[in-house]
């Protein structure tokens, strides 16, 4: 797990761990495959995923609700 506290910013960039992740699709039409995609990323060892938070766009999933749901289906992703 990464330490994002202010003290961690004093660690030289060359000594910070490299992390990998991806931006998951957040459209309502992507709901069916979203969980399987995030679970696959977890199995493949990625560190994090993200969803865009655009509540004013009606065709987007609610990011906070989706993150909570997706987090229950993974073990190591942040």
C-alpha positions as CSV (number, residue, x, y, z in Angstrom):
1,X,0.0,0.0,0.0
2,X,1.3,3.4,-0.9
3,X,1.9,6.1,1.8
4,X,0.5,9.4,0.5
5,X,1.2,11.3,3.8
6,X,3.1,14.6,3.5
7,X,6.3,12.8,4.9
8,X,6.3,10.5,1.9
9,X,6.9,13.4,-0.5
10,X,10.4,13.8,0.9
11,X,11.4,10.4,-0.6
12,X,13.4,10.8,-3.7
13,X,11.5,9.9,-6.9
14,X,14.0,7.3,-7.8
15,X,13.1,5.4,-4.6
16,X,9.4,5.5,-4.8
17,X,7.7,2.3,-5.9
18,X,6.3,2.2,-9.4
19,X,2.6,1.5,-9.6
20,X,0.4,0.6,-12.5
21,X,-3.3,1.0,-13.1
22,X,-5.9,1.9,-15.6
23,X,-8.9,4.1,-16.2
24,X,-12.0,1.9,-16.3
25,X,-14.9,2.8,-18.6
26,X,-17.6,4.5,-16.6
27,X,-20.5,4.6,-19.0
28,X,-23.8,2.9,-18.1
29,X,-23.5,0.8,-21.3
30,X,-20.2,-0.6,-19.9
31,X,-21.7,-1.9,-16.6
32,X,-21.9,-5.5,-17.7
33,X,-18.1,-5.9,-18.3
34,X,-16.8,-3.4,-15.8
35,X,-16.6,-5.8,-12.8
36,X,-14.9,-8.5,-14.8
37,X,-12.4,-6.0,-16.2
38,X,-11.5,-4.7,-12.8
39,X,-11.3,-8.2,-11.3
40,X,-9.0,-9.2,-14.2
41,X,-6.8,-6.1,-13.5
42,X,-6.6,-7.3,-9.8
43,X,-5.6,-10.8,-10.8
44,X,-3.0,-9.4,-13.2
45,X,-1.4,-7.4,-10.4
46,X,-2.3,-3.9,-11.2
47,X,-2.2,-1.5,-8.3
48,X,-5.2,0.8,-8.9
49,X,-8.1,1.7,-11.2
50,X,-10.1,4.9,-11.6
51,X,-13.4,6.0,-12.8
52,X,-14.3,9.5,-14.0
53,X,-16.7,11.4,-11.8
54,X,-19.0,13.4,-14.0
55,X,-22.4,13.4,-12.3
56,X,-23.8,16.0,-14.7
57,X,-23.6,13.4,-17.6
58,X,-26.6,11.2,-17.4
59,X,-25.0,8.3,-19.2
60,X,-22.2,7.8,-16.6
61,X,-22.2,5.6,-13.6
62,X,-22.1,7.2,-10.2
63,X,-18.4,7.0,-9.4
64,X,-18.7,6.6,-5.6
65,X,-21.3,3.9,-5.8
66,X,-19.4,2.0,-8.5
67,X,-16.1,2.3,-6.6
68,X,-17.7,0.8,-3.5
69,X,-19.3,-2.0,-5.5
70,X,-16.1,-2.8,-7.5
71,X,-13.9,-2.6,-4.4
72,X,-15.9,-5.5,-2.8
73,X,-15.0,-7.6,-5.8
74,X,-11.2,-7.1,-5.6
75,X,-8.5,-7.9,-3.2
76,X,-5.5,-5.7,-3.9
77,X,-6.6,-2.8,-6.1
78,X,-6.9,0.7,-4.6
